[in-house]
Amino acid sequence: MENITTINYQDFEKLDLQVAEIKQVEEIEGADKLYKLTISLGDEERTICAGIKEYYTKEELQNKKIIIIANLEPRTLRGIESQGMLLAAGSKETDTCVLLTTDKDIPQGTKIS
């Protein structure tokens, strides 16, 4: 098992984890791993770029509820401002990537605690 760096509870509290729904999935010209996702947090829509193209089709992602870090500093990828990050579990050894989702229906924008 890898060394795990611990953080204090106050640092964890800074993360704004929320349920988002994927409303639109677009190709990014020249990107073989990235999708441009339009997501809804209920009261707002955002764009995020996600490196999940080799694991999910556009159709599999459409309307899927995912977990995102909503308060991550925006970052520009391939000229697109990504306004958050989706959470996924993966392994390079087994070449897998699985999105973190909810097991029951829950409103967009619901806070994860």
Contacts in CASP RR format, 6 or more apart in sequence:
PFRMAT RR
TARGET T0000
AUTHOR 0000-0000-0000
METHOD contacts of the structure
MODEL  1
MENITTINYQDFEKLDLQVAEIKQVEEIEGADKLYKLTISLGDEERTICA
GIKEYYTKEELQNKKIIIIANLEPRTLRGIESQGMLLAAGSKETDTCVLL
TTDKDIPQGTKIS
14 71 0 8 1.000
15 69 0 8 1.000
15 71 0 8 1.000
16 69 0 8 1.000
16 70 0 8 1.000
16 71 0 8 1.000
16 111 0 8 1.000
17 67 0 8 1.000
17 68 0 8 1.000
17 69 0 8 1.000
17 70 0 8 1.000
17 87 0 8 1.000
17 111 0 8 1.000
17 112 0 8 1.000
17 113 0 8 1.000
18 41 0 8 1.000
18 67 0 8 1.000
18 68 0 8 1.000
18 70 0 8 1.000
18 109 0 8 1.000
18 110 0 8 1.000
18 111 0 8 1.000
18 112 0 8 1.000
19 65 0 8 1.000
19 66 0 8 1.000
19 67 0 8 1.000
19 102 0 8 1.000
19 106 0 8 1.000
19 107 0 8 1.000
19 108 0 8 1.000
19 109 0 8 1.000
19 110 0 8 1.000
19 112 0 8 1.000
20 39 0 8 1.000
20 40 0 8 1.000
20 41 0 8 1.000
20 46 0 8 1.000
20 65 0 8 1.000
20 66 0 8 1.000
20 67 0 8 1.000
20 68 0 8 1.000
20 70 0 8 1.000
20 86 0 8 1.000
20 108 0 8 1.000
20 109 0 8 1.000
21 39 0 8 1.000
21 40 0 8 1.000
21 42 0 8 1.000
21 63 0 8 1.000
21 64 0 8 1.000
21 65 0 8 1.000
21 66 0 8 1.000
21 108 0 8 1.000
22 37 0 8 1.000
22 38 0 8 1.000
22 39 0 8 1.000
22 61 0 8 1.000
22 62 0 8 1.000
22 63 0 8 1.000
22 64 0 8 1.000
22 65 0 8 1.000
22 66 0 8 1.000
23 38 0 8 1.000
23 39 0 8 1.000
23 40 0 8 1.000
23 45 0 8 1.000
23 63 0 8 1.000
24 37 0 8 1.000
24 38 0 8 1.000
24 62 0 8 1.000
25 35 0 8 1.000
25 36 0 8 1.000
25 37 0 8 1.000
25 38 0 8 1.000
25 58 0 8 1.000
25 61 0 8 1.000
25 62 0 8 1.000
26 35 0 8 1.000
26 36 0 8 1.000
26 37 0 8 1.000
26 38 0 8 1.000
27 35 0 8 1.000
27 36 0 8 1.000
27 58 0 8 1.000
28 34 0 8 1.000
28 35 0 8 1.000
28 36 0 8 1.000
28 49 0 8 1.000
28 78 0 8 1.000
28 80 0 8 1.000
29 78 0 8 1.000
30 78 0 8 1.000
31 53 0 8 1.000
31 78 0 8 1.000
32 53 0 8 1.000
32 54 0 8 1.000
33 51 0 8 1.000
33 52 0 8 1.000
33 53 0 8 1.000
33 54 0 8 1.000
34 49 0 8 1.000
34 50 0 8 1.000
34 51 0 8 1.000
34 53 0 8 1.000
34 77 0 8 1.000
34 78 0 8 1.000
35 49 0 8 1.000
35 50 0 8 1.000
35 51 0 8 1.000
35 52 0 8 1.000
35 53 0 8 1.000
35 56 0 8 1.000
35 58 0 8 1.000
35 61 0 8 1.000
36 47 0 8 1.000
36 48 0 8 1.000
36 49 0 8 1.000
36 80 0 8 1.000
37 47 0 8 1.000
37 48 0 8 1.000
37 49 0 8 1.000
37 50 0 8 1.000
37 61 0 8 1.000
37 86 0 8 1.000
38 45 0 8 1.000
38 46 0 8 1.000
38 47 0 8 1.000
39 45 0 8 1.000
39 46 0 8 1.000
39 47 0 8 1.000
39 48 0 8 1.000
39 66 0 8 1.000
39 68 0 8 1.000
40 108 0 8 1.000
41 70 0 8 1.000
41 108 0 8 1.000
41 109 0 8 1.000
42 107 0 8 1.000
42 108 0 8 1.000
42 109 0 8 1.000
43 109 0 8 1.000
46 83 0 8 1.000
46 84 0 8 1.000
47 80 0 8 1.000
47 81 0 8 1.000
47 82 0 8 1.000
47 83 0 8 1.000
48 68 0 8 1.000
48 82 0 8 1.000
48 83 0 8 1.000
48 84 0 8 1.000
48 85 0 8 1.000
48 86 0 8 1.000
49 77 0 8 1.000
49 78 0 8 1.000
49 80 0 8 1.000
49 82 0 8 1.000
50 85 0 8 1.000
50 86 0 8 1.000
52 61 0 8 1.000
52 86 0 8 1.000
52 88 0 8 1.000
52 97 0 8 1.000
52 99 0 8 1.000
54 97 0 8 1.000
55 96 0 8 1.000
55 97 0 8 1.000
55 98 0 8 1.000
56 97 0 8 1.000
56 99 0 8 1.000
64 99 0 8 1.000
64 101 0 8 1.000
65 101 0 8 1.000
65 102 0 8 1.000
65 105 0 8 1.000
65 106 0 8 1.000
65 108 0 8 1.000
66 86 0 8 1.000
66 87 0 8 1.000
66 99 0 8 1.000
66 100 0 8 1.000
66 101 0 8 1.000
67 86 0 8 1.000
67 87 0 8 1.000
67 100 0 8 1.000
67 101 0 8 1.000
67 102 0 8 1.000
67 112 0 8 1.000
68 84 0 8 1.000
68 85 0 8 1.000
68 86 0 8 1.000
68 87 0 8 1.000
69 84 0 8 1.000
69 85 0 8 1.000
69 87 0 8 1.000
70 84 0 8 1.000
71 84 0 8 1.000
72 84 0 8 1.000
72 85 0 8 1.000
74 81 0 8 1.000
74 82 0 8 1.000
74 83 0 8 1.000
74 84 0 8 1.000
75 81 0 8 1.000
75 82 0 8 1.000
76 82 0 8 1.000
86 99 0 8 1.000
86 100 0 8 1.000
87 99 0 8 1.000
87 100 0 8 1.000
88 97 0 8 1.000
88 98 0 8 1.000
88 99 0 8 1.000
88 100 0 8 1.000
89 96 0 8 1.000
89 97 0 8 1.000
89 98 0 8 1.000
89 100 0 8 1.000
90 96 0 8 1.000
90 97 0 8 1.000
90 98 0 8 1.000
END
